[in-house]
């Protein structure tokens, strides 16, 4: 297998670790240690880190090497404002195509989210991500898929940061907000759907305080 193909595999593994929170924001990424951990040479690791830097998941700092990118205040504002626009668009598309299959798919994710044990943030994050991915799939828009595929890494990082800041006691409210999205879409009123989406994303952003995000 070529170094290029190995670099793609390494990038996929590191990207997944960043999205899951296994590699935390600000954590140093030492080429030698990553190469040993993944059983590869340092060359594909270096190439993978370059690719992730292009996706803004990794930052290179002079004399300090590579680190997992932290969520800055500007990132937070830009990602949340873009999420509102994209997910409002998705919600209206799904609303226009609403049927029993859509209701069942979104409803089942919400129920799975409600069944997550208190404090199991990793599983809550998985179900949260599945909900928004399902919403995107149901929107059935090829070019939207193309756009969101480039943003998925940054959105995943946003969701992880927001849900990691979620107090276990707030899980019930978090589930309720997703149920509200489903109800708003099913209600056939576009303005209500837009308002609920905006509130949902804004609340997620508010869970990350200015001290949690770099200026």
N, C-alpha and C positions, 0 to 999 in steps of 0.2 A: 504494500500500500504506500502511495506517495506521501511525502510530507504535507502536501496540500490537502489530501483527504484526511490525514490524521489531524491536521489543524482544524478542519471542519468539525471533526468529532470532539476534539478538545474544546472548541468554542461552544458546541452544543452542551457539553457537560458543565462547563463553567457558567454558561447562561442559565441553565436549569438551577444550578446551585445558588446563583444570585437571586433568581425569581423566588425560590423557596425560602430564602433567608439563611440558608446554610452558610453562605458567604455574606457577611453582614456589611452594610454601608461603612466605608472607611477602612475596611480590613485590607491589610497589605497582601499583595499577590506576588510572591517570590517565585521567579521562574524555576529555579532549581528544585524547590519544594513541590511545586505543582507537577513538574516533570516526574519526580520520584513517586508522587502520589498516584499519577495517572499511568505510570509505566511507559513513558515516552521520552524522547530527547527534548532538549530545551528549544530547538528550532520551531517545531509546530506549536509549542506553548507560546513562544514569542509572537508568532503569526496570529494565533488565536486571540491574544491580548490586544493586538493591533486592531483586529476586527471588532472586538467588543468595545474598544475605545471609539471606533467610528460610530457604534450604536449608542454611545454615551453611557454605557453600563460600567465602563472602566475609565479611570483617569490616570495619566502619566504625569508624575511630578518630578521636576529636576532634582537629581541627587537623592530622591526618595523612592523612585521606582513606581510601580503600578499599584493602584488601590481600587477597591470597589467604589464606584461613584456614590456619593451621598446625595440625598434629596435636598436641594437648595430651596430657599424661599421662592426664587424665580421659577424653578422647576415645578414646585407645588402649585403656584398660581397658573402657570401655562398648561400643565397637564390637566388640572381640574377644570379650567375653562374650556379646554379642547374636549375633554370627556363629556362635559355637559352638551356641547354642540353635537358630537358624534352620537351619543346615546339618545338624545332627543330625536335625532334623525332615525336611528334604529327603531325606537319605540313607535314612532308614527308609521314606519314601514310595516312593523309587526302588527300594529293596530289595523292597518288596511287589509292585512291578510289573516286576521284573527280567526282561528277555528279550534276545534276540539284538540287537535294534535298540538298546536302551540300552547293551549291552556294546560294540557297534560305535561308537556315537557318542562315548561317554566314552573308549574305547580309542584312537580316532583322534586325539582331542585330546592325549592323553598322548604318543602317538608323535610328533605334531607338536612337542610341547614338548621331547621328547628330541632332536629334530633341530635345535633352535635352536643356532646357533653360540655358542661360549663368549664371554661378554661382551655378547651382544646382549640387553640387559635390556629394551629396548622390545618386542621380539618375544616374549620370555619373558612379559612382562606381558600382552600381547595374548592369548596362549594360556592363561595362568592365568585371566584374566577370562572367556575363552570356556568353560573347564572349569566354572567355578562357575555361569555362566549356563546352560550345558547341564544341569547338575545341577538347577537350579531349574526348567527347562522339563520335564525328565523327571519331576519330582515331581508335575506336573499338578494344581496346587492354585490355583484362581482367586484366592482371598483372600490366599494367600501371595504371589502375584504383585503384588497390590495393595499389600501391606505392604512388600515388598522394593523396589517401584518408588520409594517415598519414601526408602528408605535407600541406594539404589544409588550415589548420588553420594558419600556418606560411605564406603561400603564400597570403592568404586573408589579413593578417596583413600588408604584404608588399604592396599589391595593395592599401589598404586604406591609408597607409602612403604616397605612391607615388602620389595618386590622390588628397589627401588633400593638398599636396604641389603644386598642379596644379593651376596656375593663371587662372582665368576665361577667359582671353584673349587667353590662350593657348589651350582651349578646341577644337577649330577647327583643330589645328595641331594634337591633340591627336586622334581625329576621323580619320583624314587622315592616321595616322600611322596604324590604324586597317584596313582601306580600303586597304592599301598597302600589308598587310599580306594576305588578301583575294586574291588580284590580283596576288601576288607572287605564292600562292598555285595553283591558276587557270592556271598560266603560265606554269606549268609542269616542271619548271627548279628547281631541288632540291637545287642547290647552291644559287640561288637567294632567295629562301624561307628561307634557313638557315641564310643568311646575313640580311634579313629584320627582322627576329625574334630577332637576336642578337642585332640589332640596337634598336629595340622597347624596349627590356628589359633593355638595357644599358641606354637609355634615361630616363626610369622610375627611375632607380637607381640614376641617376645624379640629379634628382629633389629633392633628399633628401641630403642636404649638410652635411658635417661632424659635424656641430653644431646641426643638427637635430637628429643625431644618437650618442649614447654614445660610447666612445672608448672601 
